[in-house]
Amino acid sequence: MSKVSKTAMPAGAGRGAAKKELPEHFKSYKHVWVFVELERAGQVHPVSWELMGAGRGLADRLKVNLAAVVVGPEGQHTRNAALEAFCYGADLAYLVSDNVLSDYRNESYTKALTELVNTYKPEILLLGATTLGRDLAGSVATNLSTGLTADCTTLDVDADGSLAATRPTFGGSLLCTIYTLNYRPQMATVRPRVMPMPARVMRDAARIVVHPLGLVEDDIVTKVLSFLPDRDAETSTLAYADVVVAGGLGLGSPENFRLVRELAALLGAEYGCSRPLVQKGWVTSDRQIGQTGKTIRPKLYIAAGISGAIQHRVGVEGADLIVAVNTDKNAPIFDFAHLAIVSDAMQLLPALTAAFRARLLPDSRARIAV
């Protein structure tokens, strides 16, 4: 496979200098596909609809169709997912429904998706960077001997129609745009909440292509003996919170992190942190925000004592309003925050909490003047 980083190109050389002619048998690959992930209860994972919105933009620029790919057990839940895809912009849907697909197993799902690609030949294939999506995408890309760009933050189409997939690299210290030049399909995974959720528009179902799997249970080595849900998983709802308050190393000590939790509790918000706080053991990993943690798109994000390196930036820049508090007026977070406050978070957070308490609590004697 051929992957080229814009940041790694020598001076004076463009991406075109590294490009070779696309082999003839790949020139028939057309259209943009989005894998629609079904969760165990039959609901569609929200990242699938977020990717439909991104895929619609790519398909429009390429002047091709946008297709949803639905793989799952026989029954109404699977068919409903295919029908719902049209409400999020799909021009057609590919449907593989078989009871051997009732539980996710890499072997059966990889066979289904690989067969679809080899039969119908998409030029771009997008999957969510969920636990399932990451496992499936890697296997399918390996089977197809094509490139895969993981955990992308931006998807675009170059002047010659190539997919430009951007992701953080070198520990989140810079952004790198990657191209799969000589193989098809061009594959990428995108984490939940990186892309905005498109509006749902009621549409009639269009074309649904039903593809037989041709696989029986005895063909699959892995067996699901039982399912035990992890009741402690996803204890925070950071990714879908409307308001998030987060703290970083600028708080000075793990004891001071209580200031973040107190403000979040008062606002009915979720609280989070930057990566160094998890590495130091101050906060649990389910509260980490950034490329290696949660990606968030709240209406309000308050960041206290967070420097704002690229690793953190890509996890929060979809927020409607970012309020950053830092003593360093040159902190990187001020480059993308909507409101920058140069102040000590240890002094500002208590004052902010008191001000919100006076405004929000009806029995408070110290009301803020309207």
Secondary structure, DSSP 8 states (H G I E B T S, - for coil): --EEEGGGS-TT--GGGG-----GGGTT---EEEEE-B-TTS-B-HHHHHHHHHHHHHHHHHT--EEEEEEE-SSHHHHHHHHHHGGGT-SEEEEEE-GGGSS--HHHHHHHHHHHHHHH--SEEEEE-SHHHHHHHHHHHHHHT--EEEEESEEEE-TTS-EEEEEEETTTTEEEEEEE-SSSSEEEEE-TTSS-----------EEEE------GGG-S---------TTTT---GGG-SEEEEE-GGG-SGGGGHHHHHHHHHHT-EEEE-HHHHHTTSS-GGGBBSTTSB----SEEEEES----HHHHHHHTT-S-EEEEES-TT-GGGGT-SEEEES-HHHHHHHHHHHHHHHH-TT-SS----
